[in-house]
Amino acid sequence: MTDTRLGILLWNQGTDWPALEDAARTVDAAGYDHLWAWDHLYAIFGDPYQPIFEGWASLAAWAKVTSRARLGLLVGANTFRNPGLVAKLATTVDHISDGRAILGIGGAWFELEHEAHGIEFGSGFGQRLDWLDESVGAMRALLDGQTVDRDGPRYRFSGLRHQPAPIQSRLPIMIGGSGEKKTLRTVARYADMWNAMGSVEKLRHKDEVLRAHCEAVGRDERQIERTVGCKPVIRDTEAEARRVWEAQMAHNRVPMADVENDDTFWVGTPQRIADEMAARKELGFHTFIAELAAPYDKETMERWIGEVRPMVDRG
């Protein structure tokens, strides 16, 4: 059975920098495959006006205090930046980290932060996904050393080329989202990694849609690493795990009513978390990315990789 790969996304809201940097060091030392941050300008859980740190700057800082974990945004907001700038940022982080960067990107969804910062949000999600497809095509070409000439409809580039090239021979692109008509088509065309969330039934269906898109565009679906997002809290008993979870949500100013029915929170014993993972791994999702809220739960960090992953790999 294929080994399970694990990553950690540290909520970059509701924290100070020393705590965020210390958590990144812990993730790296524990042996996780990758380390992620959000790309948001306002907090996305609870009060939007609580502290939050910018994503790309966080990755660059983490690159100098880690040595093993790959680094990416889960996922970048395509609306925030010109695609050429994003490719340059990813390449710069790749050099700072000695070849550990992942370019994470998605269509963007949080309207409030766009309105507050004067960032164009588009006419709707469909238009933003059209922008995403156009953007990722340009970024893939730039990362691969090509010269990009484009004349819209959204982006215009004239003789655009970048130096230096990334350290990695193929700097991977991660696309987040599961929209069946547009997002998964873009995943099929360009992505090296795909991030999705939800129930086993939902993931099974989305994966079938992705496979159909891959066939339509002539892409080998095995080239795309499937990743699952989750939010585990691991303790010996469900009651203790729930106590920790409730304290985390209170710290992040999140009413429990807002998250009680969110099936991406896996709160319970090691066996419960292993069962959730095993069911998704049977579908071909071998990579799991845990979102950890501040204050960062080192017990979950240690037990997920040291205790739960071996349970899943043993089958």
Beta strands, then each sheet from edge to edge (+ up, - down):
strand 1: 5-10
strand 2: 34-37
strand 3: 70-73
strand 4: 76-77
strand 5: 101-106
strand 6: 148-151
strand 7: 156-160
strand 8: 173-176
strand 9: 193-196
strand 10: 225-234
strand 11: 265-268
strand 12: 287-292
sheet 1: 4+ 5+ 3+ 2+ 1+ 12+ 10+ 9+ 8+
sheet 2: 4+ 5+ 3+ 2+ 1+ 12+ 10+ 11+
sheet 3: 6+ 7-
end
